Amino acid sequence: MIAAIILASGMSKRLGRNKLLLPLGNKRVIEHVIDNVKSSRIKDIYLVYGKDHQEELKKIAKDKCINSIHNEKYYLGQSTSVKKGIQAIGDNYRGAMFLLGDQPFISHKTINILFDKFISYQRGIIVPTYKGKRGNPVIFSKDFFSEINNIEGDKGGRDIIKSYPNKIKYVPINDNNENIDIDSKEDYHRALKLGIEIFEDYRGEWHC
């Protein structure tokens, strides 16, 4: 029905090290993202990785029993990872949910809410909002796959979202902390403090 595509090929320029492998609570940032998806109703998961620590990210994907895709053109921007994901899933799914590898607080509950909304409509673009602002993860129906294959640069699917306002179904999410991403040292320290409270209620760690 829907595939989850986790974008994990960024170069972490602002942080100076691979943010996806930073420890956060009882595991690393990217592992939280993967496990949150695995706790949801989405069963087919693809991790798109680049050059930085590619062997380690491949191993994590293997240990978690998810698909991994190498993006050789990671340096050309996020759009290359988005396209890699779409090319990998082909026409086998009615939609694709795109998650950012540096957003460890997107819960399985939120993923399920967005999933259910897509099931209700089957078409269009499902976009969560946090205090009225657009956020992630976003679901695109397969109607947009060919257009996604033509995007360029570091914008991901933002231009497509802007081009089709009448195709968007917005879904308000109550917890604004879920939209936090880790781009800087300040973001990471904030995530560490926030994680102490959130991960106490964590459901478990997923393996094969």
URDA-V265018 format. One line per field, one symbol per residue. ss: DSSP state (a for helix, b for strand, c for the rest). phi: phi as a letter, one per 40 degrees, with the letter a starting at -180 (. if undefined). burial: + if it has 16 or more other ideal C-beta (glycine too) atoms within 10 Angstrom, else -. A space follows every 10 residues. Layout:
BEGIN
ss: ???
phi: ???
burial: ???
END
This chain:
BEGIN
ss: cbbbbbbbcc ccccccccaa acbbccbbaa aaaaaaaacc cccbbbbbbc cccaaaaaaa aaacccbbbb cccaaacaaa aaaaaaaaac ccccbbbbbb cccccccaaa aaaaaaaaaa acccbbbbbb ccbbbbbbbb baaaaaaacc cccccccaaa aaacaaabbb bbbccaaaac ccccaaaaaa aaaaaaaaaa accccccc
phi: .bbbbccbbc cfcccgaccc bccagcacdc cccccccccc ccbbbbbbbb ccfccccccd ccccgbcbbc ccbdcchcdc cccdcccccf bcbcabcbbc cbbccccccc dcccdcccdc bgbgbbbcbb fgbcabcbbb ccdbcccccb cbgbcfbccc cccbccbcbc bcbccccccc bbbbcccccc cccccdcccc bccibcbc
burial: -+++++++++ -+--+--+++ ++-++-++++ ++++++++++ -+-+++++++ -+++--+--+ +--+-++++- +--+--++++ ++++++-++- --++++++++ ++++++++-+ +-+++-++-- ---+++++-+ ----++++++ ++-++--+-- +----++--+ +-----+--- +-+----+++ ++----++-- +--++--+-- -+---+--
END
